[in-house]
Structures are given as C-alpha cells and as structure tokens.
Amino acid sequence: MTRVAAIDCGTNSIRLLVADVTLPDSGSGAGSTGELVDLDRRMKIVRLGQDVDRTGRLAPEALERTFEACREYATVIKEHGAERVLFVATSASRDAENRDEFVRGVLDILGVEPEVISGEQEAEFSFTGATKELPGQDSCLVVDIGGGSTEFVVGDDRVRAARSVDIGCVRLTERHLVKDGVVGDPPGAAGIAAMRADIEAALDLAERTVPLREARTLVGLAGSVTTVAGIALGLKAYDSTAIHHSRISRAQVAEITERLLTATHAERAAIPVMHPGRVDVIGAGALILLAIMERADAAEVVVSEHDILDGIAWRAAREG
C-alpha cells in the first residue's frame, strides 16, 4: 500500500485526492484491479484559464487564486503524510505563454514540479480513473468535459483510441456567451448557436481518431456531467455517492440543457447542487454533453465521480 497525493489542475478547478493505493500485484488480496481508498478529496474553483483563450496568458489574479489553493493543499498533504505527490496540469497551462510562472509557483509551494500533460495523456488518465473499478466492462467511450478541453477515450481493458479537442465549458462560455465581461442573462440565441457550431466541428475532429459511435457504454466525467446528474436526480444537495454510477437518459440531459440555457443567473444559482463557480459555465458544459450523446447515439450516460484525479493517483502509486 502506498499513500499518495494527486492534484489535477484544470482550466476551471484544482482538485486534490489523498488516497491509500494497493496495486494489483502487491499480494494484498485486494483483487485483480487493486484498490484505492480515499482519505481526503476536495476541490476549489480557481478559474486558472480565465481569459487564456483570448490573451494566451495566465492572468495574475488567476495564478494567485491557484497558488492560494496550493498552499491549502500543501497543509493537507503534510497532515496525511503522503509518500508521493503527483501534480498534473491540463488545458489552461498547456495553452499559456507564461506557464513557466505557474510552474515556478507550484514548485515553491508544493515542492514538486507540475507535469503539464498533453490532451491524449489527459484522456488516458481519465479512462483509467473512470474504468479501473469496472473489470470486464464492455467497450466504453469515456468523455471528460473540462473547462478548456474535452477528452474522448475508447477502450475496454486498455485504451484503444484517444483524442482531446479544445471545447470546454469555460472556453466556450468566454468565446460565445460573454459580452462586456458578463455572461448573457439568460444567454442569447446567437451565442448558443455559435457555441453549438463549435462543438459540432470539434466532434468532427475527435471522430477522425476516436470511433464515437462504436462503444456500448458512454461514461461521463467531471463537474459539468456530475452537476447535470445531480439536477436530473433531483438532489437537495450535492451527493457524490448518489451521483456515482447513476444513469441519466438523453431526454433528461436535453431537458436540463434547455432549462440551463434559458435560465437567468439567479435561477441557475438557486439550483441546490450548483457550485457557485459553475453557475456561469454550466449551460455550455451541458450542451457539450448533449451534443456528444447525440453524436454517439447514446441513450444514456453512466456518470462517474472517479476520473482523471483517480488516474493520477494510480500512476503516483505505480511510480512511487
């Protein structure tokens, strides 16, 4: 057993998982898939990717929000006595001209250098995290809808095809729904149509590499998907246990997407499962999910609370 700390720093959020990981070949009797036991799992919305699509740089205030979260996480990691820390950074830091400033700040605070991974590596981490506990699962299409990008992975016992494309809830919101620094209240029809066109073009690109229509099971990851699931389930508060492995129909996703894209900011904020940091971007995230389900002809999506963060933890244990 190895105690690890995994950090996933994306465009919208930064998340920490401290876990005890038993690898399959350790002789512990944990079973052929191994075992990952959560000790601490938390998330903060830092919007690191604020304006990156427009400026190509990480904003000073976005960096400071991220570093503040890193300082909090450093305390948690020390308290739990993690043997290995693996920090993975994704879309926003891949795109930014000044990512060296980000790398230096993280290294100073946590003592580890962030590993800025490619979209394809991100996809493989997501697939591992989402499917590790599903031995013998039929072919899956795993989609990880992030703030700046969406990852697509098809596989069964291993990854067979993966692709990352630059559509995410923050990127599309900033590109099409923001005017004079404010998201439309509610968003306008023209912006939604432009956003849908971007999504369809990105799906065309993804489909060149990943057979979106061939997998038997669609698995959806990350905050946009879990928030839509929480709404569909009618939860009075966010409940990861209820959301994990729930099955949400395409009709439900379509109805919720329509509701979110026609709601005001106040109406979206009043939804019980809505994190304050997702209020402005959830409509874009839901639309991405709906478009994927339509393209894949998926009747439902299996929602997973285990995702790239869990995949990072598994790798940290293997390399520890």
C-alpha positions in Angstrom: 0.0 0.0 0.0 1.2 3.5 -0.9 -0.2 6.8 0.4 -0.3 9.3 -2.5 -1.5 12.8 -3.1 -2.8 13.5 -6.6 -3.5 17.0 -7.8 -5.4 17.8 -11.0 -5.2 21.5 -12.1 -7.5 22.3 -14.9 -9.0 25.3 -16.6 -11.8 25.8 -14.0 -10.9 23.9 -10.9 -8.0 22.4 -8.9 -8.6 19.2 -7.1 -6.8 17.1 -4.5 -7.0 13.4 -3.7 -5.1 11.9 -0.9 -5.5 8.1 -1.0 -4.1 4.8 0.0 -3.5 2.7 -3.1 -2.9 -1.0 -3.2 -1.6 -2.2 -6.6 -2.9 -5.4 -8.2 0.4 -7.3 -7.9 1.1 -6.3 -4.3 -0.1 -9.6 -2.8 -2.6 -7.9 -0.6 -5.6 -9.8 -1.8 -7.3 -6.6 -2.9 -8.3 -8.4 -6.2 -7.2 -8.1 -9.8 -8.0 -4.5 -10.1 -6.2 -3.3 -6.9 -7.8 -0.9 -4.5 -7.9 2.9 -4.0 -9.2 4.2 -0.7 -10.0 7.9 -0.3 -8.6 9.8 2.7 -9.3 13.3 1.5 -10.9 14.5 -1.7 -11.5 18.2 -2.3 -12.0 20.8 -5.0 -11.7 24.5 -5.4 -12.9 26.6 -8.3 -9.9 28.9 -9.2 -10.6 29.6 -12.9 -6.9 29.3 -13.9 -8.0 29.6 -17.5 -9.6 33.0 -17.1 -9.2 34.8 -20.5 -6.5 32.3 -21.7 -8.4 31.7 -24.9 -8.4 35.5 -25.6 -5.0 36.6 -24.3 -2.9 33.4 -24.4 -1.6 34.1 -20.9 -2.5 33.2 -17.3 -3.9 36.2 -15.6 -2.1 37.3 -12.4 -5.3 37.1 -10.3 -6.0 33.6 -11.7 -2.4 32.5 -10.7 -2.9 33.9 -7.2 -6.2 32.0 -6.7 -4.4 28.8 -7.8 -1.4 29.4 -5.6 -3.7 30.0 -2.6 -5.4 26.6 -3.2 -1.9 25.0 -3.5 -1.0 26.4 -0.1 -4.1 24.9 1.4 -3.4 21.5 -0.3 0.2 21.5 0.9 -1.1 21.6 4.5 -3.5 18.7 3.9 -0.8 16.6 2.2 1.6 17.2 5.1 -1.1 16.3 7.7 -1.8 13.0 5.9 1.9 12.1 5.4 1.6 11.3 1.7 4.7 9.4 0.4 4.4 10.7 -3.1 2.8 13.8 -4.7 2.0 14.0 -8.4 0.7 17.3 -9.7 -0.8 17.2 -13.2 -1.8 20.4 -15.1 -4.0 20.3 -18.2 -5.6 22.6 -20.8 -5.1 26.1 -19.5 -1.4 25.7 -18.7 -0.8 23.9 -22.0 -2.1 27.0 -23.8 -0.4 29.8 -21.8 2.7 31.7 -22.9 3.6 32.3 -19.3 3.2 28.8 -17.9 6.8 28.9 -16.5 5.5 31.4 -13.9 2.8 28.9 -13.0 5.4 26.0 -12.8 7.7 28.0 -10.5 4.9 29.0 -8.2 3.7 25.4 -7.7 7.2 24.1 -7.2 7.9 26.8 -4.5 4.7 25.9 -2.6 4.4 22.1 -3.0 8.0 21.1 -3.7 7.0 19.2 -6.9 7.0 20.5 -10.4 3.7 20.3 -12.2 3.6 17.9 -15.1 1.9 19.7 -18.0 0.4 16.8 -19.9 -0.9 16.5 -23.4 -4.6 16.1 -24.2 -4.0 12.5 -25.1 -2.3 11.8 -21.8 -5.1 13.5 -20.0 -7.6 11.2 -21.8 -5.7 8.1 -20.7 -5.6 9.3 -17.0 -9.4 9.9 -17.2 -10.0 6.5 -18.7 -8.0 4.7 -16.0 -9.7 6.6 -13.2 -13.2 6.0 -14.6 -12.9 2.3 -15.5 -10.4 0.8 -13.1 -13.2 -0.4 -10.8 -15.1 -1.9 -13.7 -13.3 -5.1 -14.6 -14.5 -6.9 -17.7 -16.5 -3.9 -18.8 -17.6 -3.9 -22.4 -16.2 -1.3 -24.7 -16.6 2.2 -23.2 -16.5 5.7 -24.6 -15.2 7.9 -21.7 -15.7 11.7 -22.1 -14.2 14.2 -19.7 -15.7 17.6 -20.2 -13.3 20.1 -18.7 -13.1 23.9 -18.6 -10.8 24.3 -21.6 -11.0 20.9 -23.4 -12.9 17.7 -23.7 -11.2 14.3 -23.8 -12.5 11.3 -25.6 -11.3 7.8 -25.0 -12.5 4.4 -26.3 -11.2 1.2 -24.7 -12.1 -1.9 -22.8 -9.3 -3.4 -20.7 -7.0 -0.9 -22.3 -7.1 2.4 -24.2 -7.7 1.9 -27.9 -8.1 5.4 -29.2 -7.9 8.9 -27.5 -8.3 12.5 -28.6 -8.5 15.9 -26.9 -10.3 18.8 -28.5 -10.5 22.4 -27.4 -14.1 22.6 -26.3 -14.8 23.2 -22.6 -17.4 24.9 -20.5 -15.2 27.9 -19.7 -13.6 28.3 -23.2 -17.0 28.2 -25.0 -18.7 30.5 -22.4 -16.0 33.1 -22.7 -15.9 32.8 -26.5 -19.6 33.0 -27.3 -21.7 34.0 -24.2 -19.8 36.8 -22.7 -20.4 40.4 -23.7 -18.7 43.3 -21.9 -17.3 40.9 -19.4 -20.7 39.5 -18.4 -22.5 36.3 -19.4 -25.9 36.9 -21.0 -28.7 36.7 -18.6 -30.0 34.4 -20.0 -27.6 33.7 -22.8 -28.7 34.8 -26.3 -29.8 32.5 -29.1 -27.0 33.7 -31.4 -24.3 32.8 -28.9 -25.8 29.4 -28.2 -25.9 28.7 -31.9 -22.3 29.7 -32.4 -21.3 27.5 -29.4 -23.2 24.5 -30.9 -21.4 25.0 -34.2 -18.0 25.0 -32.4 -19.0 21.8 -30.6 -20.0 20.0 -33.8 -16.8 21.0 -35.5 -14.8 19.6 -32.6 -16.8 16.4 -32.6 -15.9 16.0 -36.3 -12.3 16.4 -35.3 -12.5 13.9 -32.5 -14.2 11.4 -34.7 -11.3 11.3 -37.0 -9.4 9.5 -34.2 -12.0 8.0 -31.8 -14.9 5.9 -33.0 -17.6 7.8 -31.1 -20.5 5.5 -32.2 -19.0 2.1 -31.6 -18.7 1.8 -27.8 -21.5 0.1 -25.9 -21.3 2.3 -22.8 -20.9 6.1 -22.5 -19.2 7.2 -19.3 -19.2 10.9 -18.4 -16.8 12.6 -16.1 -16.1 16.0 -14.4 -18.2 18.8 -12.9 -20.5 19.6 -15.8 -21.6 16.0 -16.1 -22.0 15.4 -12.3 -23.9 18.7 -11.9 -26.3 17.7 -14.7 -26.7 14.3 -13.0 -27.5 15.9 -9.6 -30.2 18.1 -11.3 -31.6 15.0 -13.0 -31.7 13.1 -9.8 -33.5 16.0 -8.0 -30.9 16.1 -5.2 -31.4 18.7 -2.5 -27.6 19.0 -2.0 -24.6 17.6 -3.9 -24.2 13.9 -3.0 -21.3 12.2 -4.7 -22.5 8.7 -3.5 -25.9 9.2 -5.2 -24.3 10.6 -8.4 -21.6 8.0 -8.8 -22.6 5.4 -11.4 -26.1 7.0 -11.8 -27.6 6.6 -15.3 -29.0 9.7 -16.9 -31.1 9.5 -20.1 -30.5 11.6 -23.2 -34.0 13.0 -22.8 -33.2 14.2 -19.3 -29.9 15.8 -20.5 -31.8 17.6 -23.3 -34.4 18.9 -20.9 -31.8 20.1 -18.4 -29.7 21.7 -21.1 -32.7 23.7 -22.4 -33.5 24.7 -18.8 -29.9 25.9 -18.1 -29.5 27.8 -21.4 -32.8 29.7 -20.9 -32.4 30.4 -17.1 -31.1 33.6 -15.6 -28.0 33.7 -13.5 -30.2 33.8 -10.3 -32.2 30.8 -11.4 -29.1 28.7 -12.1 -27.5 29.8 -8.8 -30.6 28.6 -7.0 -30.3 25.0 -8.2 -29.4 23.0 -5.0 -26.5 21.0 -6.5 -24.9 24.0 -8.3 -21.4 25.0 -7.2 -21.1 28.8 -7.3 -18.1 28.5 -9.6 -20.2 26.7 -12.2 -23.2 29.0 -12.4 -21.9 30.9 -15.5 -20.4 27.9 -17.4 -22.8 25.0 -16.7 -25.0 25.8 -19.8 -22.0 25.3 -22.1 -21.0 22.1 -20.3 -24.5 20.6 -20.5 -24.6 21.5 -24.2 -21.3 19.7 -24.9 -22.7 16.6 -23.1 -25.9 16.6 -25.1 -24.1 17.0 -28.4 -21.8 14.1 -27.6 -24.8 11.9 -26.7 -26.5 12.8 -29.9 -23.4 12.1 -32.0 -22.7 8.8 -30.2 -26.4 7.9 -30.4 -26.2 7.1 -26.7 -29.5 6.6 -24.9 -27.9 7.3 -21.5 -24.7 8.3 -19.8 -23.2 6.5 -16.9 -21.9 9.2 -14.5 -18.6 8.6 -12.7 -17.2 10.5 -9.8 -13.9 8.8 -10.4 -11.9 10.4 -13.2 -8.6 11.9 -14.1 -7.8 12.5 -10.4 -8.1 8.8 -9.6 -6.0 8.0 -12.7 -3.2 10.3 -11.4 -3.3 8.6 -8.0 -2.9 5.2 -9.6 0.1 6.4 -11.6 1.6 8.0 -8.5 1.4 4.7 -6.7 3.0 2.8 -9.6 5.9 5.2 -9.7 6.3 5.6 -6.0 
